[in-house]
Amino acid sequence: MKKILFVNDIAYGGGTEKVLQDITANLPEDKFDITVLTFIKDEDFYSHYKKNIRYIYLYEKCMMPEENQSLPLKCINRLKRVQRDRIINRIINNASFDIAVSIKEGGAMKYVAGLKAARRVAWVHTDYSVLHWSAGCFSCDADELECMKCFDKVVCVSHNVMNNVKKYVGDSGNMCVLENPIDERDIMRKAQEKQNIAARPDGRLLFVTVGRLCKEKGYDMLIDACARLNAMHMADMYELWIVGGGELEQELKSQLDRCNVKNVRMLGKQDNPYKFLKEADWFVSSSRAEGYAIAPQEAAILGIPIIATDCSGVRELLGDSEYGIVIESSTDAICNAMKKVLDEPEYHEEYAALIGERSKAIKLEVRMKAIEKCLV
């Protein structure tokens, strides 16, 4: 049995964390002894992960930003952090893990690169041409490239992600492309659950979007698109549900008030988004940047037609609009696509049939076999 350690900053909340959940849930229990380490403690870890998974963490909570700390407090906290890191690293290295995995680029990758393990594997989820956020974790691009070279494999979630890592950081010589695992049976099962938060609008088209409320997801553009549709006297023709929580929640609510958009409902963070997603006539992805977006694939499994901005991985799912409507990442394009399906209802039946056919290619077993092979 292989002892494997997965490392991430948090345990739950976004697409990367969903990938971590699905991988750990579906690795064979007779082959892998799994430990998950997060930088920040998750009190509800076992609400989202199997009970046989060992869980450790570095910090109880996110510390106050250093610029807000007094000098003595800053020194004390730095000393505590260094001491705790040394203790945890000693425990981890003494545990003699066969495999250490960074499930995300940036800080997690840097951390795992410094651990002792027979094999190291790292994941990259972000399109560096749009959002190279991990650069803030390294002194320069060459430093990030050297970190990647410490791994046996660097897994990119799409060809576009891999090509842009090579373009903006360099070729570490150990990259491969693996698609994120999607547990279609679990999605179908959870979609059957009842929800009593939002009633489906009668006689109106329902758009649904699911994701973390952050800049990359482009929800500000989506709300602006709705404001434009409403200015065209189309407010009575549709409703939009935004399912998710995040740092921009209050900002987006203020934008809705400012634009006087009444037919958009923010449903907050949900443990089971699928019971809301299943209600949709159309799924909308308004992202500015993605690695290989999970939510559109989940919508595909539920047979929901998709409108998606042209981010990394979208064309790998939808082709050149053969299986869904692919648009540029702008308010104009989002508004025009939504107006198109509102004006021409026949598009729904056409694209529902196409995405239903396309979803047959999303198979958990196939993707997990490729991941398992990469890990060992």
Long-range contacts (C-beta under 8 A, 24 or more apart in sequence): 1-30, 1-31, 1-32, 1-33, 2-31, 2-32, 2-33, 2-98, 2-99, 2-375, 2-376, 3-32, 3-33, 3-35, 3-95, 3-96, 3-97, 3-98, 3-99, 4-32, 4-33, 4-34, 4-35, 4-97, 4-98, 4-99, 4-100, 4-101, 4-375, 5-35, 5-36, 5-37, 5-92, 5-95, 5-97, 5-99, 5-100, 5-101, 5-112, 5-115, 5-117, 6-34, 6-35, 6-36, 6-37, 6-101, 6-103, 7-36, 7-37, 7-38, 7-100, 7-101, 7-102, 7-103, 7-108, 7-111, 7-112, 8-36, 8-37, 8-38, 8-39, 8-102, 8-103, 8-104, 8-108, 9-38, 9-39, 9-40, 9-104, 9-106, 9-107, 9-108, 10-38, 10-39, 10-40, 10-42, 11-36, 11-38, 11-42, 11-45, 11-48, 11-49, 11-55, 12-42, 12-44, 12-45, 12-48, 13-212, 13-245, 13-269, 14-212, 15-125, 15-180, 15-211, 15-212, 15-293, 15-294, 15-295, 16-103, 16-104, 16-123, 16-125, 18-294, 19-103, 19-123, 19-125, 19-180, 19-181, 19-294, 20-103, 21-48, 21-49, 22-180, 22-181, 22-182, 22-183, 22-364, 23-103, 23-181, 23-368, 23-371, 24-49, 24-50, 24-53, 25-49, 25-50, 25-183, 26-181, 26-183, 26-364, 26-368, 27-368, 27-372, 27-375, 28-372, 31-372, 35-95, 35-97, 37-88, 37-92, 39-107, 39-108, 39-111, 47-271, 56-88, 56-91, 58-84, 58-85, 58-88, 59-84, 89-114, 89-115, 92-116, 99-375, 99-376, 101-375, 102-151, 105-134, 106-133, 106-134, 106-136, 106-137, 107-137, 109-134, 109-137, 109-147, 109-148, 109-151, 110-137, 110-138, 110-147, 112-151, 113-147, 113-150, 113-151, 119-152, 119-375, 119-376, 120-150, 120-151, 120-152, 121-151, 121-152, 121-153, 121-154, 121-155, 121-374, 121-375, 122-148, 122-151, 122-153, 122-154, 122-155, 123-154, 123-155, 123-156, 123-157, 124-154, 124-155, 124-156, 124-157, 124-161, 124-162, 124-165, 124-291, 125-157, 125-161, 125-291, 125-292, 126-161, 126-289, 126-291, 127-160, 127-161, 127-164, 127-289, 127-290, 127-291, 127-311, 127-312, 128-161, 128-164, 128-165, 128-167, 128-168, 128-169, 129-164, 129-167, 129-168, 130-288, 130-289, 130-311, 130-312, 131-216, 131-288, 131-289, 132-168, 141-168, 141-169, 141-170, 142-170, 144-169, 145-169, 145-170, 145-172, 148-172, 148-174, 148-175, 149-173, 149-174, 153-374, 155-371, 155-374, 156-291, 157-291, 157-292, 157-313, 158-291, 158-292, 158-312, 158-313, 158-316, 159-316, 160-312, 160-313, 161-291, 161-292, 161-312, 161-313, 164-312, 176-374, 178-367, 178-370, 178-371, 178-374, 179-292, 179-367, 179-370, 180-292, 180-294, 180-297, 180-367, 181-364, 181-367, 181-368, 181-371, 182-294, 182-297, 182-298, 182-301, 182-362, 182-364, 182-367, 183-364, 184-301, 184-359, 184-362, 184-363, 184-364, 185-364, 187-274, 187-298, 187-301, 187-302, 188-301, 188-302, 190-272, 190-274, 190-275, 191-274, 191-275, 191-277, 191-278, 191-302, 192-275, 193-272, 193-274, 193-275, 194-275, 195-272, 195-275, 195-276, 195-279, 197-267, 197-276, 198-241, 198-265, 198-267, 198-276, 198-279, 200-279, 201-238, 201-239, 204-236, 204-237, 204-238, 204-239, 205-237, 205-238, 205-239, 205-281, 205-282, 205-341, 205-342, 205-345, 206-238, 206-239, 206-240, 206-241, 206-279, 206-280, 206-281, 206-282, 207-238, 207-239, 207-240, 207-241, 207-280, 207-281, 207-282, 207-283, 207-284, 207-307, 207-338, 208-240, 208-241, 208-243, 208-276, 208-277, 208-279, 208-280, 208-282, 208-283, 208-284, 208-304, 209-240, 209-241, 209-242, 209-243, 209-244, 209-283, 209-284, 209-285, 209-286, 209-295, 210-243, 210-244, 210-273, 210-276, 210-277, 210-283, 210-295, 210-298, 210-299, 211-243, 211-244, 211-285, 211-287, 211-295, 212-244, 212-245, 212-246, 213-242, 213-244, 213-245, 213-246, 213-247, 213-248, 213-249, 213-252, 214-246, 214-247, 214-248, 215-248, 215-288, 216-287, 216-288, 216-289, 216-290, 217-244, 217-286, 217-287, 217-288, 218-286, 218-287, 218-288, 218-309, 218-329, 218-334, 219-248, 219-252, 219-286, 220-248, 220-251, 220-252, 220-255, 221-286, 221-288, 221-329, 221-330, 221-331, 221-334, 222-284, 222-286, 222-334, 223-252, 223-255, 223-256, 223-259, 223-261, 223-264, 224-255, 224-259, 224-331, 224-335, 225-286, 225-331, 225-334, 225-335, 225-338, 226-259, 226-261, 226-263, 226-264, 226-338, 227-259, 227-260, 227-261, 228-331, 228-335, 229-335, 229-338, 229-339, 229-342, 230-260, 230-261, 230-263, 232-339, 234-339, 234-342, 235-262, 235-263, 237-342, 238-263, 238-338, 238-342, 239-263, 239-264, 239-265, 240-264, 240-265, 240-284, 241-265, 241-267, 241-276, 241-279, 241-280, 242-266, 242-267, 243-267, 243-268, 243-270, 243-273, 243-276, 243-277, 244-268, 244-269, 244-270, 244-273, 245-269, 274-298, 274-302, 277-302, 277-304, 278-302, 278-304, 280-304, 281-305, 281-348, 282-306, 282-307, 282-338, 282-341, 282-348, 283-307, 283-308, 284-308, 284-334, 284-338, 285-309, 285-311, 285-314, 286-329, 286-334, 287-311, 287-329, 288-329, 290-314, 292-316, 296-324, 297-362, 299-355, 300-324, 300-355, 300-358, 300-359, 300-362, 301-359, 301-362, 303-352, 303-355, 303-356, 303-359, 304-352, 304-355, 305-341, 305-347, 305-348, 305-351, 305-352, 305-354, 305-355, 306-351, 306-355, 307-334, 307-337, 307-338, 307-341, 309-333, 309-334, 317-358, 318-358, 322-354, 323-351, 323-354, 323-355, 323-357, 323-358, 324-351, 324-354, 324-355, 325-351
